[in-house]
Amino acid sequence: MIQIRRSPLKKTAKKKPEDKQTSSEDIPLSKQLNESLDFFKSLYKDSSDVMFRSFLIGDRDASIIYIEGLSDVEKLDEFVLNKLMNKNEIDMTNLVSSLKNSLPISNLRNITTYKQCIEDIANGNPVLLIDGYEAAYSLGLVKFEKRAIEEPAAESGIRGPREGFTESLGVNTALVRRIIKDPALKMKPLHVGTYTKTKVVVSYIEGLVDSTLLEEIENRINRIEIDGILESGYIEEFIEDHPYSPFPQVLYSERPDVVSANLLEGRTIIMIDGTPFALIAPVSFFSLFQSQEDYYERFWIGTFIRMLRFLFLAVSLFLPSIYVAITTFHQEMIPTDLLLSIASSREGVPFPAIVEAIMMEFAFEALREAGVRLPKQIGSAVSIVGALVIGQAAVEAGIVSAPMVIVVSITGIASFLIPRYSIGLAIRLLRFPIIILAGFLGLIGVMLAFIILLIHLANLKSFGLPYLSPISTTQKNALRDTIIRSPLWKMDVRPQLTGNVDLTRQGSHLKPNVDQGPGEGGS
């Protein structure tokens, strides 16, 4: 059971707006328009992008405050100012009702505090203030430049939807809503960041998610006190269970189909305004090695690819260390012909195998990062050509041996099979201490590293879910979607995450009748 750690509530004395301009207290608006304008002009002093448009509504003074570049100025002129400045369209005897009926704006809200006004102005909604009224109107006329929906660059695939999230939170929630149309899909808004006030949406399907898990995630987000949130990585680092572990305990994705699939499994999604990456919690070690394409191809192909990933996971993590251990301590394990070949290639190399392996691994990682940071047109060419040229030159100069270049190359290729960048980074990081242990202790060091790694993984949890679940929790039905991928008609039970919540995923009658002959349809 997840233990919820509640943070103490902070009490502050009530302040007037002139005492502290950035106060978060819900101070009511003043009836005097001049008093409110003085406060806002003092608050937005030296802010040239904040516009104040004063005008008359009949015989009453009014003003609209908006931020240039975040609000739709054309619609503001056409649908608001033109109508409010036209005396024939405004009934001054019942101004409030007349405004609601005359302004052709779908999102028109009544706000009564300075805090609400500041939030709406910052979000791009112009705020209308009228002299003599203690309330203002938030005009839903947000408009800002945003990137078009494109194929995700970090999660490209052969088969499946080509749409990816953008930096606009509204677009991202709409993409998920387009897939999951049931009203049980909830989008709970939160705000994080003292200055950025970044909007964070916690999304889940009511009836599928465990309420304790949902409450724990919300509590962890609400406890965050920071100046600003610029990317989902900020949230991830604050809410994970084991911050010193190299393994990610939260999965991120920029694909709506991946997010929707996890919602249907009872997980919680955290979407942050300003980033295309949504966070998925909780996750297990095995879910980090799954790709959405595994479910779009036939189950034989999905199973083969998954087994290939785990095989090359072991290659990526242990191959350099095993080579160092065998060539340094256990030469009797190598066939004679191969041993002679390795010995001849290492003749003249001035470094021991451990130094040779660490140098080549550092060089390979540097080339890989250089390829990522450089422009796409030359990045791939630099990484590939650089590896070939440096490797060949190092062998000819006698700095490293040819077998070591082959081992490092195979290790690098194996690491490319890992579908998630975050878990791939953890594997690349752990490779170096394992090589060091192998260089000093041989195969005993490799086995020691494996045992320590296994113990560490067994102790990890992601929001109460054991990291090695479902193997560590012996969930028989969930084992159908780990290293293997069973047919979809067999996966009729939803994985049990942190509670026994609506585990039935589909009907049990969906299994096809394999005994039927060709052309015979089943019921």
Residue, then its C-alpha position, 0 to 999 in steps of 0.5 A: m500500500i502506498q503511504i501518502r506523505r502529506s505536506p503541511l499547509k502554510k498560513t500567511a497573513k492577508k495582504k493588500p495588493e499595494d503591500k505586495q504586488t505578487s501576492s497570491e491572496d484572493i483579494p477582491l477587486s476594487k469598485q474604483l477602476n482607477e484604483s485597479l488600473d493603478f495596481f495593474k500598471s504598477l504590477y506590470k511596470d516596465s512590461s512593454d508587451v502588456m497593453f492597457r486599452s481604455f474606452l467608454i461603455g456608454d457613460r462608464d469608464a472601462s479598460i481591457i488588459y492583455i498581453e501582446g502576442l498571447s491574445d487575439v487582437e483582431k477578434l478583440d477589436e471585432f467582437v469586443l471593442n466594436k460592440l462595447m463602444n457602440k451605444n446601440e448594442i449595450d443596455m446600460t440599465n442592465l449592463v451585466s446581462s447585456l454584456k453576456n448577451s452581446l459579446p459573441i465569445s464562447n469562453l466568457r468568465n466572471i472573475t472577482t479577485y486580483k489573483q484571477c485577473i493576473e492568472d488570466i492575463a498571463n494565460g492570454n485571456p484579455v481582462l475587461l474592467i468596468d468602473g463601478y463593478e467589483a467583478a471583471y470579465s475574462l475574455g477567452l481570446v487566446k492566440f499564440e504561435k504553436r508548432a504543427i502536429e508532426e511525427p514524433a522525432a524521438e519515437s519514430g516507427i514503421r507502423g502506427p499513427r504519425e501524430g505526436f504531441t506539441e508544446s501546446l497543452g490544449v492540443n495534447t489533451a485534444l489528441v488524447r480525447r480524440i482517441i478516448k472519447d468516454p467521459a470517464l477520461k479526466m483531466k485534472p489541472l494543477h499549477v507549478g512554479t512560482y514565476t512560470k505558473t506552468k499548467v500541469v494536467v493529471s489525466y486518468i480514466e475514472g474507474l481504472v486508476d487506483s485512487t490511492l495512486l492518484e492521490e499520491i501523484e497529486n500530493r507529490i506534484n503539489r509539494i513542488e516549490i520551485d521558481g519555474i517548470l521548463e520541461s517535464g524532466y523537472i516534474e519527473e525528478f521531483i516526484e520519483d521514488h528513488p532519485y539517486s537511481p540511474f534507472p528511470q521510474v517514470l516513462y515519457s512519451e510524445r505519442p498520443d497512442v502510447v499515452s492512451a494505451n497506458l491510460l487504458e491499463g490504469r496508469t496516470i498521465i502527467m502532461i505539462d504545458g510547454t513540452p511535447f513529452a507526457l509522463i506516465a506513472p507507474v512503470s516497470f522495468f519491462s514496460l521500458f523495453q516495450s514499443q507500441e509497434d509490438y502491438y501493431e504487428r502480429f504477436w510472433i513478430g512482437t515476441f521475436i523483437r522483444m526477445l531480441r531487445f533483451l538479448f542485446l540489452a545483455v550484450s550492451l551491458f556486459l560484452p565489453s566487461i566479459y571481453v576484458a575479464i576473459t582476456t585479462f584473467h581467463q585466457e584458458m576459456i578462449p579457443t587456441d586459434l582465437l587466442l592466438s589471433i587476439a594475442s597477435s592483434r594486441e602485440g604492440v598495444p601499450f595499454p591493458a585491456i581495461v584501459e583500452a576498453i574504457m578509452m574506446e567506450f568514452a570515444f564512442e559515447a563522445l561521437r554519439e553525443a556529437g552526432v546528436r548535438l550537431p545539425k541533422q544533415i551532418g550529425s549522422a555522417v560525423s558519428i559514423v565516419g568519425a567512428l570508422v576513421i578514429g577506429q581504423a587510425a587507432v588500430e594502425a597506430g597500435i593504440v588499441s587492438a582490432p578485437m576491441v574495436i569490434v567489441v565496442s562497435i557491437t556494443g554500440i549497435a546493441s544499445f541502439l535496440i533499446p527503444r527508450y532513451s532514458i533506460g538506454l542512458a542508464i545502461r550506457l552509464l552502468r557499463f563503465p563501473i562493470i568494466i572496472l570491476a571486470g578489469f580488477l576481479g575478472l568474471i567474479g567482478v562481472m557476476l558481482a555487478f550483476i548481483i548488485l544490479l539485480i538487488h538494486l532493481a528488486n528494491l526499486k519502486s515506481f509509485g508503489l509498483p515493484y520495478l520488476s513487476p510482474i515477475s517479482t509479484t508473480q502475476k500470471n496473467a501479466l506475464r503474457d506482456t513482458i519478454i513475450r507478447s501474447p496474442l491480443w485476444k489472450m490479454d483479457v486481464r489488465p495489469q494489476l498496478t497498485g490496487n485491484v481496480d477493474l482488471t477485466r480488459q476485454g471479453s473472454h469470448l474473443k479467442p478465434n476458433v483455430d479449428q475451423g477450416p478455410g472459409e468457415g466464419g466463427s461466431 
